Amino acid sequence: MSIREWLKFILLGLIWGSSFLWIKIGVQELGPFTLVTLRVFFATLGLWLIARLRRASMPWRQVLPAFIVLGVLNMALPFVLISWSEQYISSGMAAILNSTVPLFTLLMAPLFLSDDPWTLPKGMGLLVGFLGVVVLMSNQVQGDLTRLKIGQFTMLLAAISYAAAAVYARRKVRGLTPEVQSLGQSLMATLVMLPLAFGLESPFTFPQHPLTWVSVLWLGLMGSCVATLLYYSLLQSIGPTRTTLVTYIFPLVGVILGVLFLHERPDWHLLVGGALIISGVAVVNLLRPNTRNLAEIGEKT
């Protein structure tokens, strides 16, 4: 990856890695459907303003079905599942389970994308990175593995949804600008979530506490607006497997935030787990894509 892509990758990891904390705060007052509806609404508003400033045109006729699928698979469904799960499990547990996204992506991508094949080094890098996630979080999730099965199951479903969305987006909306892809899926997610929130969590209520509003605005404008732009930019340039590897950073971000703001003491889990995560990310991203395969997939799409 280029330096610019690395910066995008790290920034995306920082934004999404902190989102689990804000989701945990949000569901203390709001139901998961209401929280997600407000989140995607503010994301859509922010993305619409960016699209207007960049004078981006929306090719609705050509890719509307793809936007609907992505709105569900990459936003509405996983956002609800994650928000639901964090009513039962800690944000740390949610982060480690979400880090299975690259593994699911590794299994799915080669079946549909010729420019993202299975390779032994790539598989080893993913496994090393995931081992680092497990080590990093092992001192925080002990005891949770035998209870709260609902939260763990819904988080795994969210990870599968993210992986499927990454592969689908690479195949169906490749070539569109990040702001067009982001706005299209965000608008569809908002239209899906509005009736669900009003129907399933009636009466619909707005946040009453200032911190909940901060949570909603952060998740919408940073966690969904800015982060989605970064995500689609990376997806186009480095492919789904490498892009979804950003989820390995989430637990590392959570632990570091705990050290900086919650005065938690760092231990060997942080050092060893962090080293494994960085090593795994480096192994996968130092691989160079095959230019012949890139040309073939371009012809197919």
Contacts in CASP RR format, 6 or more apart in sequence:
PFRMAT RR
TARGET T0000
AUTHOR 0000-0000-0000
METHOD contacts of the structure
MODEL  1
MSIREWLKFILLGLIWGSSFLWIKIGVQELGPFTLVTLRVFFATLGLWLI
ARLRRASMPWRQVLPAFIVLGVLNMALPFVLISWSEQYISSGMAAILNST
VPLFTLLMAPLFLSDDPWTLPKGMGLLVGFLGVVVLMSNQVQGDLTRLKI
GQFTMLLAAISYAAAAVYARRKVRGLTPEVQSLGQSLMATLVMLPLAFGL
ESPFTFPQHPLTWVSVLWLGLMGSCVATLLYYSLLQSIGPTRTTLVTYIF
PLVGVILGVLFLHERPDWHLLVGGALIISGVAVVNLLRPNTRNLAEIGEK
T
1 9 0 8 1.000
1 237 0 8 1.000
1 238 0 8 1.000
1 242 0 8 1.000
1 285 0 8 1.000
5 234 0 8 1.000
5 237 0 8 1.000
5 238 0 8 1.000
8 230 0 8 1.000
8 233 0 8 1.000
8 234 0 8 1.000
9 234 0 8 1.000
9 243 0 8 1.000
9 246 0 8 1.000
9 285 0 8 1.000
10 249 0 8 1.000
11 230 0 8 1.000
12 227 0 8 1.000
12 230 0 8 1.000
12 231 0 8 1.000
12 234 0 8 1.000
12 246 0 8 1.000
13 246 0 8 1.000
13 249 0 8 1.000
13 250 0 8 1.000
13 253 0 8 1.000
14 249 0 8 1.000
14 253 0 8 1.000
15 222 0 8 1.000
15 223 0 8 1.000
15 226 0 8 1.000
15 227 0 8 1.000
15 230 0 8 1.000
16 223 0 8 1.000
16 227 0 8 1.000
16 246 0 8 1.000
16 247 0 8 1.000
16 250 0 8 1.000
17 95 0 8 1.000
17 249 0 8 1.000
17 250 0 8 1.000
17 253 0 8 1.000
17 254 0 8 1.000
18 218 0 8 1.000
18 253 0 8 1.000
18 254 0 8 1.000
18 257 0 8 1.000
19 218 0 8 1.000
19 219 0 8 1.000
19 223 0 8 1.000
19 227 0 8 1.000
20 82 0 8 1.000
20 86 0 8 1.000
20 91 0 8 1.000
20 92 0 8 1.000
20 94 0 8 1.000
20 95 0 8 1.000
20 98 0 8 1.000
20 250 0 8 1.000
20 254 0 8 1.000
21 91 0 8 1.000
21 254 0 8 1.000
21 257 0 8 1.000
22 214 0 8 1.000
22 215 0 8 1.000
22 218 0 8 1.000
22 219 0 8 1.000
23 35 0 8 1.000
23 82 0 8 1.000
23 83 0 8 1.000
23 86 0 8 1.000
23 91 0 8 1.000
23 94 0 8 1.000
23 215 0 8 1.000
23 219 0 8 1.000
24 86 0 8 1.000
24 90 0 8 1.000
24 91 0 8 1.000
25 211 0 8 1.000
25 212 0 8 1.000
25 214 0 8 1.000
25 215 0 8 1.000
26 35 0 8 1.000
26 83 0 8 1.000
26 207 0 8 1.000
26 212 0 8 1.000
26 215 0 8 1.000
26 216 0 8 1.000
27 35 0 8 1.000
27 83 0 8 1.000
27 86 0 8 1.000
27 87 0 8 1.000
28 212 0 8 1.000
29 207 0 8 1.000
29 208 0 8 1.000
29 209 0 8 1.000
29 212 0 8 1.000
30 38 0 8 1.000
30 205 0 8 1.000
30 207 0 8 1.000
30 212 0 8 1.000
30 216 0 8 1.000
31 83 0 8 1.000
31 201 0 8 1.000
32 80 0 8 1.000
32 83 0 8 1.000
32 84 0 8 1.000
32 87 0 8 1.000
33 80 0 8 1.000
33 193 0 8 1.000
33 196 0 8 1.000
33 197 0 8 1.000
33 200 0 8 1.000
33 201 0 8 1.000
34 197 0 8 1.000
34 201 0 8 1.000
34 204 0 8 1.000
34 205 0 8 1.000
35 83 0 8 1.000
35 215 0 8 1.000
35 216 0 8 1.000
35 219 0 8 1.000
36 76 0 8 1.000
36 79 0 8 1.000
36 80 0 8 1.000
36 83 0 8 1.000
36 193 0 8 1.000
36 197 0 8 1.000
37 190 0 8 1.000
37 193 0 8 1.000
37 194 0 8 1.000
37 196 0 8 1.000
37 197 0 8 1.000
38 206 0 8 1.000
38 207 0 8 1.000
38 216 0 8 1.000
38 220 0 8 1.000
39 79 0 8 1.000
39 216 0 8 1.000
39 219 0 8 1.000
39 220 0 8 1.000
39 224 0 8 1.000
40 75 0 8 1.000
40 76 0 8 1.000
40 79 0 8 1.000
40 186 0 8 1.000
40 189 0 8 1.000
40 190 0 8 1.000
40 193 0 8 1.000
40 220 0 8 1.000
40 224 0 8 1.000
41 190 0 8 1.000
42 216 0 8 1.000
42 217 0 8 1.000
42 219 0 8 1.000
42 220 0 8 1.000
42 221 0 8 1.000
42 224 0 8 1.000
42 225 0 8 1.000
43 75 0 8 1.000
43 186 0 8 1.000
43 190 0 8 1.000
43 220 0 8 1.000
43 221 0 8 1.000
43 223 0 8 1.000
43 224 0 8 1.000
43 225 0 8 1.000
43 228 0 8 1.000
44 183 0 8 1.000
44 186 0 8 1.000
44 187 0 8 1.000
44 189 0 8 1.000
44 190 0 8 1.000
46 221 0 8 1.000
46 225 0 8 1.000
47 179 0 8 1.000
47 182 0 8 1.000
47 183 0 8 1.000
47 184 0 8 1.000
47 186 0 8 1.000
47 225 0 8 1.000
47 228 0 8 1.000
47 229 0 8 1.000
48 183 0 8 1.000
48 187 0 8 1.000
50 179 0 8 1.000
50 183 0 8 1.000
50 225 0 8 1.000
50 229 0 8 1.000
51 58 0 8 1.000
51 179 0 8 1.000
51 180 0 8 1.000
51 183 0 8 1.000
54 177 0 8 1.000
54 179 0 8 1.000
56 177 0 8 1.000
56 179 0 8 1.000
56 180 0 8 1.000
56 183 0 8 1.000
57 180 0 8 1.000
58 180 0 8 1.000
58 183 0 8 1.000
58 184 0 8 1.000
59 176 0 8 1.000
59 180 0 8 1.000
60 67 0 8 1.000
63 172 0 8 1.000
63 173 0 8 1.000
63 176 0 8 1.000
66 168 0 8 1.000
66 169 0 8 1.000
66 172 0 8 1.000
66 173 0 8 1.000
67 173 0 8 1.000
67 184 0 8 1.000
67 185 0 8 1.000
67 187 0 8 1.000
67 188 0 8 1.000
68 188 0 8 1.000
69 165 0 8 1.000
69 168 0 8 1.000
69 172 0 8 1.000
70 165 0 8 1.000
70 168 0 8 1.000
70 169 0 8 1.000
70 173 0 8 1.000
70 181 0 8 1.000
70 184 0 8 1.000
70 185 0 8 1.000
70 188 0 8 1.000
71 184 0 8 1.000
71 185 0 8 1.000
71 186 0 8 1.000
71 188 0 8 1.000
71 189 0 8 1.000
71 192 0 8 1.000
72 188 0 8 1.000
72 189 0 8 1.000
72 192 0 8 1.000
73 161 0 8 1.000
73 162 0 8 1.000
73 164 0 8 1.000
73 165 0 8 1.000
73 168 0 8 1.000
74 161 0 8 1.000
74 162 0 8 1.000
74 165 0 8 1.000
74 166 0 8 1.000
74 169 0 8 1.000
74 185 0 8 1.000
74 189 0 8 1.000
75 185 0 8 1.000
75 186 0 8 1.000
75 189 0 8 1.000
75 224 0 8 1.000
76 189 0 8 1.000
76 192 0 8 1.000
76 193 0 8 1.000
77 158 0 8 1.000
77 161 0 8 1.000
78 158 0 8 1.000
78 159 0 8 1.000
78 161 0 8 1.000
78 162 0 8 1.000
78 165 0 8 1.000
79 189 0 8 1.000
80 193 0 8 1.000
81 154 0 8 1.000
81 155 0 8 1.000
81 157 0 8 1.000
81 158 0 8 1.000
81 161 0 8 1.000
82 94 0 8 1.000
82 98 0 8 1.000
82 154 0 8 1.000
82 155 0 8 1.000
82 158 0 8 1.000
84 151 0 8 1.000
84 154 0 8 1.000
85 94 0 8 1.000
85 97 0 8 1.000
85 150 0 8 1.000
85 151 0 8 1.000
85 152 0 8 1.000
85 154 0 8 1.000
85 155 0 8 1.000
85 158 0 8 1.000
86 94 0 8 1.000
87 151 0 8 1.000
88 148 0 8 1.000
88 150 0 8 1.000
88 151 0 8 1.000
89 97 0 8 1.000
89 144 0 8 1.000
89 148 0 8 1.000
89 151 0 8 1.000
89 152 0 8 1.000
89 155 0 8 1.000
90 140 0 8 1.000
90 141 0 8 1.000
90 144 0 8 1.000
91 254 0 8 1.000
92 137 0 8 1.000
92 140 0 8 1.000
92 141 0 8 1.000
92 251 0 8 1.000
92 254 0 8 1.000
93 137 0 8 1.000
93 140 0 8 1.000
93 141 0 8 1.000
93 144 0 8 1.000
93 148 0 8 1.000
93 152 0 8 1.000
93 155 0 8 1.000
94 155 0 8 1.000
95 137 0 8 1.000
95 250 0 8 1.000
95 251 0 8 1.000
95 254 0 8 1.000
96 133 0 8 1.000
96 134 0 8 1.000
96 136 0 8 1.000
96 137 0 8 1.000
96 141 0 8 1.000
96 251 0 8 1.000
97 152 0 8 1.000
97 155 0 8 1.000
97 156 0 8 1.000
97 159 0 8 1.000
98 155 0 8 1.000
98 158 0 8 1.000
98 159 0 8 1.000
98 162 0 8 1.000
98 247 0 8 1.000
98 250 0 8 1.000
99 130 0 8 1.000
99 133 0 8 1.000
99 159 0 8 1.000
99 247 0 8 1.000
99 248 0 8 1.000
99 250 0 8 1.000
99 251 0 8 1.000
100 130 0 8 1.000
100 156 0 8 1.000
100 159 0 8 1.000
100 247 0 8 1.000
101 159 0 8 1.000
101 162 0 8 1.000
101 163 0 8 1.000
101 166 0 8 1.000
101 244 0 8 1.000
101 247 0 8 1.000
102 126 0 8 1.000
102 130 0 8 1.000
102 163 0 8 1.000
102 241 0 8 1.000
102 244 0 8 1.000
102 245 0 8 1.000
102 247 0 8 1.000
102 248 0 8 1.000
103 126 0 8 1.000
103 130 0 8 1.000
104 159 0 8 1.000
104 160 0 8 1.000
104 162 0 8 1.000
104 163 0 8 1.000
104 164 0 8 1.000
105 163 0 8 1.000
105 166 0 8 1.000
105 167 0 8 1.000
105 240 0 8 1.000
105 241 0 8 1.000
105 244 0 8 1.000
106 118 0 8 1.000
106 122 0 8 1.000
106 123 0 8 1.000
106 126 0 8 1.000
106 241 0 8 1.000
107 163 0 8 1.000
108 163 0 8 1.000
108 164 0 8 1.000
108 167 0 8 1.000
109 116 0 8 1.000
109 166 0 8 1.000
109 167 0 8 1.000
109 170 0 8 1.000
109 240 0 8 1.000
109 241 0 8 1.000
110 116 0 8 1.000
110 117 0 8 1.000
110 118 0 8 1.000
112 167 0 8 1.000
112 171 0 8 1.000
113 167 0 8 1.000
113 170 0 8 1.000
113 171 0 8 1.000
113 239 0 8 1.000
113 240 0 8 1.000
113 297 0 8 1.000
114 293 0 8 1.000
114 296 0 8 1.000
114 297 0 8 1.000
114 300 0 8 1.000
115 239 0 8 1.000
115 289 0 8 1.000
115 290 0 8 1.000
115 293 0 8 1.000
115 294 0 8 1.000
115 296 0 8 1.000
115 297 0 8 1.000
116 170 0 8 1.000
116 239 0 8 1.000
116 240 0 8 1.000
116 241 0 8 1.000
117 290 0 8 1.000
117 293 0 8 1.000
119 287 0 8 1.000
121 283 0 8 1.000
121 284 0 8 1.000
121 287 0 8 1.000
122 241 0 8 1.000
122 283 0 8 1.000
122 284 0 8 1.000
122 287 0 8 1.000
123 284 0 8 1.000
124 283 0 8 1.000
125 279 0 8 1.000
125 280 0 8 1.000
125 283 0 8 1.000
125 284 0 8 1.000
126 241 0 8 1.000
126 245 0 8 1.000
126 280 0 8 1.000
126 284 0 8 1.000
128 276 0 8 1.000
128 279 0 8 1.000
128 280 0 8 1.000
128 283 0 8 1.000
129 248 0 8 1.000
129 276 0 8 1.000
129 277 0 8 1.000
129 279 0 8 1.000
129 280 0 8 1.000
129 281 0 8 1.000
130 248 0 8 1.000
131 273 0 8 1.000
131 276 0 8 1.000
132 248 0 8 1.000
132 272 0 8 1.000
132 273 0 8 1.000
132 274 0 8 1.000
132 275 0 8 1.000
132 276 0 8 1.000
132 277 0 8 1.000
133 248 0 8 1.000
133 251 0 8 1.000
133 273 0 8 1.000
133 277 0 8 1.000
135 269 0 8 1.000
135 272 0 8 1.000
135 273 0 8 1.000
135 274 0 8 1.000
135 276 0 8 1.000
136 251 0 8 1.000
136 252 0 8 1.000
136 255 0 8 1.000
136 269 0 8 1.000
136 270 0 8 1.000
136 272 0 8 1.000
136 273 0 8 1.000
136 274 0 8 1.000
136 277 0 8 1.000
137 251 0 8 1.000
137 255 0 8 1.000
137 269 0 8 1.000
138 269 0 8 1.000
139 267 0 8 1.000
139 269 0 8 1.000
140 255 0 8 1.000
145 152 0 8 1.000
159 247 0 8 1.000
162 244 0 8 1.000
162 247 0 8 1.000
163 240 0 8 1.000
163 244 0 8 1.000
166 235 0 8 1.000
166 240 0 8 1.000
166 243 0 8 1.000
166 244 0 8 1.000
167 240 0 8 1.000
169 181 0 8 1.000
169 232 0 8 1.000
169 235 0 8 1.000
169 240 0 8 1.000
170 235 0 8 1.000
170 239 0 8 1.000
170 240 0 8 1.000
171 301 0 8 1.000
173 181 0 8 1.000
174 236 0 8 1.000
174 298 0 8 1.000
174 301 0 8 1.000
175 236 0 8 1.000
178 228 0 8 1.000
178 229 0 8 1.000
178 230 0 8 1.000
178 231 0 8 1.000
178 232 0 8 1.000
178 233 0 8 1.000
178 236 0 8 1.000
179 229 0 8 1.000
181 232 0 8 1.000
182 225 0 8 1.000
182 228 0 8 1.000
182 229 0 8 1.000
182 231 0 8 1.000
182 232 0 8 1.000
185 228 0 8 1.000
186 224 0 8 1.000
186 225 0 8 1.000
186 228 0 8 1.000
197 204 0 8 1.000
198 204 0 8 1.000
207 213 0 8 1.000
207 215 0 8 1.000
207 216 0 8 1.000
231 243 0 8 1.000
234 242 0 8 1.000
234 243 0 8 1.000
234 246 0 8 1.000
235 243 0 8 1.000
238 285 0 8 1.000
241 284 0 8 1.000
242 284 0 8 1.000
242 285 0 8 1.000
245 280 0 8 1.000
245 281 0 8 1.000
245 284 0 8 1.000
245 285 0 8 1.000
248 277 0 8 1.000
248 280 0 8 1.000
248 281 0 8 1.000
249 277 0 8 1.000
249 281 0 8 1.000
252 273 0 8 1.000
252 274 0 8 1.000
252 277 0 8 1.000
255 264 0 8 1.000
255 266 0 8 1.000
255 269 0 8 1.000
255 270 0 8 1.000
256 270 0 8 1.000
258 264 0 8 1.000
259 265 0 8 1.000
259 266 0 8 1.000
259 270 0 8 1.000
END
